[in-house]
């Protein structure tokens, strides 16, 4: 099952839609993006032939060119400065405030030693539809960087998930099912911690809903409480307990939030 990561906000920002992007920042970003693109091409060639004096000299010249370009900006677009600049929103905050995303935008990334630059652009309607489908838990979107274990990652919900080696060959439909199950398991785990539910009470034979029924019920309910539509503190419950004659079918299972379960 995919593993949840903390990569969504790990150095990832969006320029706040209000106010508009200044000409000065747009010029900085375009210039630095262009230099990084050239550097990546040279670096890729140098990795193929690391003992080439010519490629080594090209790399050194490009390193100096980037250093000269960044010098006038000081540390203005380094991670520490960007984190304190309200002009830039952490990615999770941007998704929370502007979901569904309707206007073109770019994901910007910076690190301790690497200034702010563009890593993903969403300029077309198809791009935005694919992103919104991932945020609304309909289809995963390929994340721009690999996870802590070096495997491909995807955005699904408002989380970035890393695949395991055995999952790399999954089809698009198979990936969606994997992420639905991972998200469901993650929510259940967080809900149990939040409400301090004991594992023994959860695993009683006459109350526990098997995984297959959970997945089917989750899809049917669209990941929302079947009574109020909430996405928070969700869990599964038999309408009629099997010990009292209820069937082990998805029709006898409902997805409810904590307040509705308490009624």
Buried (B, 14 or more C-beta within 10 A) or exposed (E): BBBBBEBBEEBBBBBBBEEEBEEEBEEBBEEBBEBBEBBEEBBEBBEEEEEEEEBBEBBEEBEEEBEEBBEEBEEBBBBEBBEEBEEBBBBEBBBEEBEEBEEEBBBBBBEEEBBBBBBBEBEEEEBBBBBBBBBBBBBBBEBBBEBEEEBBBBBBBBBBBBBEEEBEEBEEEEBBEBBBBBBBBBBBEEBBEEEEEEEEEEEEEEBBBEEEBBBBBBBBBEBBBBBEEBEEBBBBBBEEEBEEEBEEEBEBBBBBBBEBBEE
